[in-house]
Amino acid sequence: GLAVAKLLADGKIPSLDVPVHHYFPEWNQGRKKDVTLRHLLNHTSGLDAGTSPMEIYQRPDFVKLALASEMSAAPGTQLQYNNKAVNLLAGIIEKASGKRMDRYIAEALFRPLGITDSGWTLDRAGNPHVMAGVQLRPRDLAKLGQLLVDGGMWQLRRLLPQEWVK
């Protein structure tokens, strides 16, 4: 979510309401054509969530798994926590930033915060896990929390727009 906020602030993503098919044209059909970035972020995409995270971990490419998944509801009609849908953000962030998601976040957010010791779990295709992949030291996680408490400011420098932090 913070990476998306940064991309919005930098004008690399036009809006939370941009359709996913803007980044993945194969979704410009059926109910998938109506799924937006906002739907992925607030867990209302309608994408079939599956029954267990094991379905995701067994697949070599989390982004392709999400792209190939069926719809179980119309976008925006049901709230359902969805690891598959969230993992699709790795592909969108990479397309919007031109960098793999973990590298983009390290450069755009972690470096300005002084976070230098982090890791990210990747799937076998090299996509960062969005659902649970980052490894941070507690003090560095606290820096992210402080960034949010301070409305997107860090040491007198604006990293994220205050309105997006709200």
MDAnalysis code that builds the backbone (N, CA, C; Angstrom):
import MDAnalysis as mda
import numpy as np

u = mda.Universe.empty(498, n_residues=166, atom_resindex=np.repeat(np.arange(166), 3), trajectory=True)
u.add_TopologyAttr("name", ["N", "CA", "C"] * 166)
u.add_TopologyAttr("resid", np.arange(1, 167))
u.add_TopologyAttr("resname", ["GLY", "LEU", "ALA", "VAL", "ALA", "LYS", "LEU", "LEU", "ALA", "ASP", "GLY", "LYS", "ILE", "PRO", "SER", "LEU", "ASP", "VAL", "PRO", "VAL", "HIS", "HIS", "TYR", "PHE", "PRO", "GLU", "TRP", "ASN", "GLN", "GLY", "ARG", "LYS", "LYS", "ASP", "VAL", "THR", "LEU", "ARG", "HIS", "LEU", "LEU", "ASN", "HIS", "THR", "SER", "GLY", "LEU", "ASP", "ALA", "GLY", "THR", "SER", "PRO", "MET", "GLU", "ILE", "TYR", "GLN", "ARG", "PRO", "ASP", "PHE", "VAL", "LYS", "LEU", "ALA", "LEU", "ALA", "SER", "GLU", "MET", "SER", "ALA", "ALA", "PRO", "GLY", "THR", "GLN", "LEU", "GLN", "TYR", "ASN", "ASN", "LYS", "ALA", "VAL", "ASN", "LEU", "LEU", "ALA", "GLY", "ILE", "ILE", "GLU", "LYS", "ALA", "SER", "GLY", "LYS", "ARG", "MET", "ASP", "ARG", "TYR", "ILE", "ALA", "GLU", "ALA", "LEU", "PHE", "ARG", "PRO", "LEU", "GLY", "ILE", "THR", "ASP", "SER", "GLY", "TRP", "THR", "LEU", "ASP", "ARG", "ALA", "GLY", "ASN", "PRO", "HIS", "VAL", "MET", "ALA", "GLY", "VAL", "GLN", "LEU", "ARG", "PRO", "ARG", "ASP", "LEU", "ALA", "LYS", "LEU", "GLY", "GLN", "LEU", "LEU", "VAL", "ASP", "GLY", "GLY", "MET", "TRP", "GLN", "LEU", "ARG", "ARG", "LEU", "LEU", "PRO", "GLN", "GLU", "TRP", "VAL", "LYS"])
u.atoms.positions = np.array([
    [0.801, -1.191, 0.000],
    [0.000, 0.000, 0.000],
    [0.846, 1.258, 0.000],
    [1.943, 1.253, 0.776],
    [2.818, 2.423, 0.806],
    [3.486, 2.648, -0.554],
    [3.849, 1.571, -1.227],
    [4.451, 1.702, -2.556],
    [3.448, 2.303, -3.535],
    [2.210, 1.881, -3.458],
    [1.176, 2.446, -4.334],
    [0.989, 3.922, -4.026],
    [0.969, 4.293, -2.743],
    [0.838, 5.705, -2.373],
    [1.996, 6.522, -2.937],
    [3.203, 5.992, -2.871],
    [4.368, 6.693, -3.412],
    [4.267, 6.833, -4.931],
    [3.837, 5.786, -5.607],
    [3.674, 5.849, -7.062],
    [2.584, 6.842, -7.459],
    [1.525, 6.913, -6.689],
    [0.481, 7.917, -6.927],
    [1.058, 9.322, -6.754],
    [1.790, 9.524, -5.668],
    [2.379, 10.837, -5.383],
    [3.336, 11.268, -6.485],
    [4.046, 10.321, -7.059],
    [5.026, 10.625, -8.100],
    [4.417, 10.639, -9.496],
    [3.092, 10.426, -9.591],
    [2.411, 10.463, -10.882],
    [2.644, 9.248, -11.760],
    [3.149, 8.173, -11.177],
    [3.409, 6.959, -11.961],
    [2.201, 6.039, -12.013],
    [1.247, 6.254, -11.122],
    [-0.062, 5.608, -11.170],
    [-1.064, 6.753, -11.187],
    [-1.991, 6.756, -12.164],
    [-2.892, 7.902, -12.296],
    [-3.945, 8.021, -11.207],
    [-4.384, 6.882, -10.662],
    [-5.501, 6.904, -9.717],
    [-5.654, 5.523, -9.112],
    [-6.259, 5.459, -7.927],
    [-6.604, 4.151, -7.369],
    [-7.688, 3.467, -8.178],
    [-8.393, 4.233, -8.984],
    [-9.488, 3.678, -9.770],
    [-9.063, 3.250, -11.172],
    [-7.766, 3.202, -11.417],
    [-7.275, 2.700, -12.697],
    [-7.580, 1.198, -12.769],
    [-8.131, 0.739, -13.902],
    [-8.404, -0.704, -14.020],
    [-7.100, -1.508, -14.078],
    [-7.134, -2.699, -13.527],
    [-5.977, -3.593, -13.570],
    [-5.582, -3.862, -15.017],
    [-6.554, -3.864, -15.935],
    [-6.223, -4.151, -17.337],
    [-5.348, -3.062, -17.958],
    [-5.204, -1.920, -17.299],
    [-4.258, -0.900, -17.748],
    [-2.832, -1.468, -17.707],
    [-2.563, -2.349, -16.758],
    [-1.254, -2.975, -16.593],
    [-1.206, -4.385, -17.181],
    [-2.338, -5.065, -17.167],
    [-2.433, -6.424, -17.695],
    [-3.606, -6.475, -18.676],
    [-3.356, -6.171, -19.954],
    [-4.441, -6.073, -20.943],
    [-5.303, -7.329, -21.070],
    [-4.775, -8.478, -20.688],
    [-5.568, -9.704, -20.772],
    [-6.780, -9.661, -19.851],
    [-6.811, -8.740, -18.924],
    [-7.962, -8.595, -18.025],
    [-9.030, -7.656, -18.590],
    [-8.880, -7.186, -19.798],
    [-9.868, -6.280, -20.383],
    [-11.025, -7.076, -20.994],
    [-11.630, -7.913, -20.164],
    [-12.744, -8.756, -20.615],
    [-13.530, -9.250, -19.404],
    [-14.780, -9.598, -19.628],
    [-15.630, -10.141, -18.575],
    [-15.648, -9.255, -17.345],
    [-15.845, -9.868, -16.181],
    [-15.878, -9.099, -14.931],
    [-14.506, -8.560, -14.545],
    [-13.443, -9.192, -15.034],
    [-12.097, -8.721, -14.695],
    [-11.834, -7.314, -15.229],
    [-12.507, -6.926, -16.301],
    [-12.260, -5.594, -16.859],
    [-12.666, -4.481, -15.902],
    [-13.488, -4.800, -14.923],
    [-13.961, -3.795, -13.970],
    [-13.151, -3.753, -12.669],
    [-12.177, -4.635, -12.513],
    [-11.366, -4.668, -11.299],
    [-10.355, -3.516, -11.343],
    [-10.315, -2.743, -10.267],
    [-9.400, -1.609, -10.178],
    [-8.312, -1.859, -9.137],
    [-7.342, -0.983, -9.139],
    [-6.297, -1.029, -8.129],
    [-6.901, -0.878, -6.733],
    [-7.881, -0.018, -6.598],
    [-8.565, 0.166, -5.306],
    [-9.174, -1.154, -4.828],
    [-9.780, -1.918, -5.741],
    [-10.370, -3.210, -5.370],
    [-9.306, -4.169, -4.816],
    [-8.127, -4.179, -5.445],
    [-7.060, -5.059, -4.950],
    [-6.635, -4.639, -3.546],
    [-6.495, -3.338, -3.339],
    [-6.014, -2.833, -2.054],
    [-7.020, -3.006, -0.926],
    [-8.324, -2.895, -1.245],
    [-9.313, -3.003, -0.158],
    [-10.022, -4.357, -0.134],
    [-9.474, -5.329, -0.842],
    [-9.953, -6.717, -0.807],
    [-11.403, -6.861, -1.256],
    [-11.757, -6.125, -2.316],
    [-13.094, -6.250, -2.898],
    [-13.008, -6.566, -4.389],
    [-11.922, -7.205, -4.827],
    [-11.713, -7.463, -6.258],
    [-12.710, -8.461, -6.831],
    [-13.208, -9.359, -5.998],
    [-14.064, -10.428, -6.498],
    [-13.282, -11.617, -7.021],
    [-11.955, -11.522, -7.023],
    [-11.111, -12.630, -7.461],
    [-11.247, -13.784, -6.477],
    [-11.343, -15.001, -6.987],
    [-11.455, -16.168, -6.117],
    [-10.227, -16.246, -5.209],
    [-10.461, -16.244, -3.917],
    [-9.371, -16.237, -2.938],
    [-8.795, -17.625, -2.696],
    [-9.471, -18.664, -3.111],
    [-9.007, -20.017, -2.821],
    [-9.327, -20.391, -1.383],
    [-8.916, -21.571, -1.006],
    [-9.247, -22.065, 0.330],
    [-8.079, -22.025, 1.296],
    [-6.844, -21.911, 0.762],
    [-5.666, -21.977, 1.625],
    [-4.498, -21.264, 0.957],
    [-3.637, -20.615, 1.729],
    [-2.426, -20.023, 1.147],
    [-1.514, -21.066, 0.498],
    [-1.664, -22.325, 0.873],
    [-0.828, -23.374, 0.282],
    [-1.004, -23.423, -1.233],
    [-2.202, -23.118, -1.726],
    [-2.424, -23.072, -3.171],
    [-1.457, -22.088, -3.818],
    [-1.214, -20.970, -3.150],
    [-0.313, -19.951, -3.679],
    [1.130, -20.422, -3.575],
    [1.528, -20.890, -2.391],
    [2.920, -21.276, -2.178],
    [3.361, -22.423, -3.084],
    [2.444, -23.230, -3.549],
    [2.784, -24.348, -4.429],
    [3.027, -23.912, -5.870],
    [2.656, -22.694, -6.216],
    [2.788, -22.212, -7.589],
    [4.108, -21.478, -7.782],
    [4.693, -21.597, -8.966],
    [5.982, -20.931, -9.191],
    [5.881, -19.418, -9.384],
    [4.714, -18.932, -9.838],
    [4.579, -17.518, -10.173],
    [3.287, -16.982, -9.579],
    [3.404, -16.214, -8.496],
    [2.223, -15.714, -7.786],
    [1.419, -14.723, -8.626],
    [2.099, -13.929, -9.442],
    [1.394, -12.951, -10.279],
    [0.587, -13.675, -11.349],
    [1.198, -14.639, -12.009],
    [0.464, -15.399, -13.037],
    [-0.702, -16.168, -12.430],
    [-0.522, -16.679, -11.216],
    [-1.621, -17.368, -10.548],
    [-2.799, -16.417, -10.363],
    [-2.529, -15.209, -9.891],
    [-3.604, -14.229, -9.693],
    [-4.258, -13.868, -11.023],
    [-3.449, -13.667, -12.053],
    [-4.006, -13.294, -13.356],
    [-4.907, -14.387, -13.922],
    [-4.572, -15.647, -13.663],
    [-5.337, -16.770, -14.202],
    [-6.541, -17.158, -13.344],
    [-6.644, -16.602, -12.153],
    [-7.716, -16.992, -11.237],
    [-9.075, -16.520, -11.743],
    [-10.075, -17.270, -11.384],
    [-11.455, -16.942, -11.755],
    [-12.026, -15.901, -10.810],
    [-13.095, -15.315, -11.217],
    [-13.827, -14.370, -10.381],
    [-14.891, -15.142, -9.605],
    [-15.053, -14.824, -8.325],
    [-16.098, -15.457, -7.528],
    [-17.226, -14.475, -7.200],
    [-16.994, -13.187, -7.471],
    [-18.016, -12.158, -7.224],
    [-17.725, -10.973, -8.130],
    [-18.702, -10.136, -8.320],
    [-18.497, -8.908, -9.090],
    [-17.589, -7.973, -8.293],
    [-16.674, -7.267, -8.972],
    [-15.792, -6.345, -8.267],
    [-16.576, -5.315, -7.450],
    [-16.084, -5.084, -6.232],
    [-16.679, -4.075, -5.371],
    [-17.897, -4.503, -4.589],
    [-18.322, -5.763, -4.724],
    [-19.562, -6.193, -4.067],
    [-19.342, -6.975, -2.785],
    [-18.156, -7.564, -2.599],
    [-17.911, -8.362, -1.398],
    [-16.514, -8.082, -0.856],
    [-16.424, -7.965, 0.447],
    [-15.142, -7.829, 1.121],
    [-14.662, -9.222, 1.508],
    [-13.491, -9.615, 0.980],
    [-12.912, -10.908, 1.328],
    [-11.400, -10.781, 1.262],
    [-10.736, -10.984, 2.404],
    [-9.277, -10.927, 2.404],
    [-8.756, -11.877, 1.339],
    [-7.800, -11.407, 0.525],
    [-7.426, -12.176, -0.644],
    [-5.927, -12.051, -0.920],
    [-5.172, -13.072, -0.518],
    [-3.733, -13.089, -0.773],
    [-3.410, -13.118, -2.260],
    [-4.192, -13.853, -3.047],
    [-3.939, -13.913, -4.486],
    [-4.019, -12.526, -5.101],
    [-5.088, -11.816, -4.792],
    [-5.290, -10.484, -5.359],
    [-4.182, -9.529, -4.916],
    [-3.790, -9.581, -3.648],
    [-2.734, -8.710, -3.138],
    [-1.414, -8.996, -3.844],
    [-1.118, -10.246, -4.119],
    [0.132, -10.580, -4.810],
    [0.195, -9.981, -6.211],
    [-0.943, -9.702, -6.804],
    [-0.965, -9.073, -8.128],
    [-0.353, -7.675, -8.077],
    [-0.345, -7.057, -6.910],
    [0.261, -5.729, -6.765],
    [1.751, -5.743, -7.117],
    [2.438, -6.852, -6.897],
    [3.862, -6.921, -7.262],
    [4.039, -6.648, -8.750],
    [3.187, -7.218, -9.572],
    [3.271, -7.003, -11.010],
    [2.906, -5.581, -11.402],
    [1.889, -5.024, -10.760],
    [1.461, -3.659, -11.072],
    [2.531, -2.658, -10.651],
    [3.077, -2.823, -9.462],
    [4.119, -1.909, -8.988],
    [5.341, -1.981, -9.889],
    [5.696, -3.174, -10.337],
    [6.835, -3.306, -11.250],
    [6.561, -2.606, -12.571],
    [5.367, -2.783, -13.106],
    [5.036, -2.133, -14.385],
    [4.991, -0.612, -14.231],
    [4.457, -0.126, -13.122],
    [4.332, 1.318, -12.914],
    [5.674, 1.979, -12.607],
    [6.551, 1.287, -11.891],
    [7.820, 1.887, -11.466],
    [8.987, 1.543, -12.384],
    [8.845, 0.450, -13.134],
    [9.956, -0.010, -13.955],
    [10.969, -0.832, -13.174],
    [10.646, -1.119, -11.915],
    [11.550, -1.897, -11.064],
    [10.773, -2.971, -10.331],
    [11.444, -4.078, -10.046],
    [10.798, -5.107, -9.245],
    [10.361, -4.458, -7.920],
    [9.205, -4.862, -7.408],
    [8.593, -4.205, -6.262],
    [9.544, -4.040, -5.078],
    [10.257, -5.071, -4.694],
    [11.141, -4.962, -3.532],
    [12.248, -3.949, -3.764],
    [12.747, -3.879, -4.981],
    [13.807, -2.914, -5.301],
    [13.250, -1.490, -5.321],
    [12.039, -1.346, -5.848],
    [11.405, -0.029, -5.847],
    [11.188, 0.466, -4.414],
    [10.650, -0.387, -3.571],
    [10.381, 0.003, -2.179],
    [11.685, 0.321, -1.452],
    [12.732, -0.464, -1.700],
    [14.028, -0.198, -1.065],
    [14.546, 1.181, -1.459],
    [14.392, 1.531, -2.715],
    [14.890, 2.819, -3.201],
    [13.992, 3.991, -2.801],
    [12.693, 3.832, -2.984],
    [11.769, 4.959, -2.810],
    [11.354, 5.202, -1.361],
    [11.349, 4.164, -0.543],
    [10.880, 4.300, 0.838],
    [11.938, 3.909, 1.876],
    [12.522, 2.746, 1.724],
    [13.454, 2.286, 2.753],
    [14.703, 3.164, 2.832],
    [15.305, 3.476, 1.691],
    [16.544, 4.272, 1.717],
    [16.323, 5.629, 2.395],
    [15.282, 6.392, 2.032],
    [15.073, 7.673, 2.727],
    [14.821, 7.522, 4.228],
    [14.314, 6.365, 4.644],
    [14.067, 6.111, 6.067],
    [15.307, 5.571, 6.786],
    [16.372, 5.325, 6.046],
    [17.576, 4.774, 6.649],
    [17.487, 3.276, 6.900],
    [16.586, 2.614, 6.208],
    [16.442, 1.156, 6.335],
    [17.382, 0.515, 5.322],
    [18.416, -0.139, 5.826],
    [19.428, -0.719, 4.941],
    [19.519, -2.238, 5.043],
    [18.895, -2.793, 6.059],
    [18.987, -4.235, 6.281],
    [17.583, -4.828, 6.195],
    [17.195, -5.214, 4.980],
    [15.871, -5.804, 4.780],
    [15.999, -6.957, 3.802],
    [14.987, -7.767, 3.766],
    [14.933, -8.871, 2.821],
    [13.518, -9.027, 2.323],
    [13.379, -9.780, 1.247],
    [12.050, -10.020, 0.704],
    [12.012, -11.423, 0.128],
    [11.021, -12.192, 0.510],
    [10.850, -13.536, -0.031],
    [10.308, -13.413, -1.452],
    [10.901, -14.196, -2.363],
    [10.486, -14.197, -3.764],
    [9.879, -15.542, -4.117],
    [8.926, -15.526, -5.060],
    [8.441, -16.800, -5.584],
    [9.492, -17.340, -6.563],
    [9.267, -18.513, -7.109],
    [10.275, -19.129, -7.984],
    [10.458, -18.367, -9.292],
    [9.489, -17.527, -9.660],
    [9.616, -16.698, -10.862],
    [10.324, -15.372, -10.566],
    [10.608, -15.106, -9.292],
    [11.310, -13.887, -8.922],
    [10.416, -12.742, -8.484],
    [9.119, -12.995, -8.300],
    [8.208, -11.959, -7.819],
    [8.253, -11.894, -6.299],
    [8.348, -10.679, -5.731],
    [8.279, -10.561, -4.280],
    [6.893, -10.963, -3.770],
    [6.857, -11.652, -2.654],
    [5.579, -11.982, -2.011],
    [5.017, -10.689, -1.438],
    [3.836, -10.325, -1.839],
    [3.191, -9.140, -1.278],
    [2.446, -9.525, -0.004],
    [1.926, -10.730, 0.030],
    [1.065, -11.140, 1.146],
    [1.815, -11.314, 2.456],
    [3.106, -11.565, 2.417],
    [3.848, -11.784, 3.668],
    [5.323, -11.982, 3.379],
    [5.950, -11.112, 2.630],
    [7.297, -11.415, 2.197],
    [8.413, -10.558, 2.739],
    [8.117, -9.437, 3.354],
    [9.190, -8.538, 3.766],
    [9.756, -8.941, 5.131],
    [11.074, -8.816, 5.253],
    [11.732, -9.046, 6.531],
    [12.429, -7.751, 6.921],
    [12.033, -7.222, 8.096],
    [12.603, -5.981, 8.621],
    [12.977, -6.157, 10.079],
    [13.943, -5.400, 10.518],
    [14.264, -5.345, 11.939],
    [13.159, -4.558, 12.634],
    [12.875, -4.866, 13.887],
    [11.812, -4.139, 14.601],
    [11.987, -2.619, 14.567],
    [13.209, -2.134, 14.710],
    [13.414, -0.673, 14.698],
    [13.079, -0.078, 13.335],
    [13.283, -0.850, 12.268],
    [12.958, -0.356, 10.932],
    [11.455, -0.397, 10.676],
    [10.797, -1.405, 11.200],
    [9.341, -1.447, 11.121],
    [8.753, -0.257, 11.885],
    [9.384, 0.089, 13.000],
    [8.946, 1.256, 13.772],
    [9.111, 2.547, 12.959],
    [10.130, 2.625, 12.112],
    [10.299, 3.800, 11.242],
    [9.121, 3.937, 10.287],
    [8.657, 2.821, 9.741],
    [7.470, 2.870, 8.860],
    [6.259, 3.345, 9.645],
    [6.117, 2.851, 10.862],
    [5.014, 3.295, 11.710],
    [5.098, 4.784, 12.006],
    [6.298, 5.272, 12.303],
    [6.478, 6.693, 12.589],
    [6.189, 7.543, 11.357],
    [6.575, 7.046, 10.180],
    [6.258, 7.747, 8.927],
    [4.756, 7.964, 8.805],
    [3.988, 6.948, 9.161],
    [2.528, 7.057, 9.077],
    [1.979, 7.962, 10.177],
    [2.487, 7.825, 11.397],
    [2.047, 8.687, 12.502],
    [2.293, 10.157, 12.144],
    [3.402, 10.421, 11.467],
    [3.765, 11.789, 11.117],
    [3.184, 12.236, 9.774],
    [2.175, 11.524, 9.292],
    [1.462, 11.941, 8.088],
    [2.267, 11.914, 6.809],
    [3.262, 11.022, 6.736],
    [4.068, 10.893, 5.521],
    [5.370, 11.672, 5.557],
    [5.673, 12.309, 6.687],
    [6.919, 13.066, 6.844],
    [7.959, 12.211, 7.553],
    [9.227, 12.377, 7.146],
    [10.328, 11.724, 7.830],
    [11.481, 12.723, 7.910],
    [11.860, 13.080, 9.105],
    [12.965, 14.005, 9.349],
    [12.848, 15.250, 8.462],
    [11.689, 15.891, 8.541],
    [11.372, 17.126, 7.821],
    [11.305, 16.961, 6.307],
    [11.217, 15.735, 5.828],
    [11.110, 15.473, 4.392],
    [9.804, 14.735, 4.129],
    [9.038, 15.217, 3.169],
    [7.776, 14.563, 2.817],
    [8.073, 13.390, 1.897],
    [7.750, 12.180, 2.366],
    [7.915, 10.982, 1.543],
    [6.596, 10.564, 0.907],
    [5.489, 10.789, 1.620],
    [4.161, 10.414, 1.126],
    [3.211, 11.582, 1.363],
    [2.284, 11.805, 0.446],
    [1.307, 12.874, 0.660],
    [0.439, 12.591, 1.889],
    [0.230, 13.631, 2.675],
    [-0.557, 13.478, 3.908],
    [-1.950, 12.926, 3.605],
    [-2.568, 13.364, 2.512],
    [-3.928, 12.893, 2.205],
    [-3.970, 11.400, 1.914],
    [-2.875, 10.833, 1.382],
    [-2.849, 9.389, 1.132],
    [-2.608, 8.621, 2.422],
    [-1.838, 9.196, 3.315],
    [-1.598, 8.536, 4.606],
    [-2.907, 8.463, 5.390],
    [-3.701, 9.530, 5.332],
    [-5.008, 9.516, 6.020],
    [-5.860, 8.390, 5.474],
])
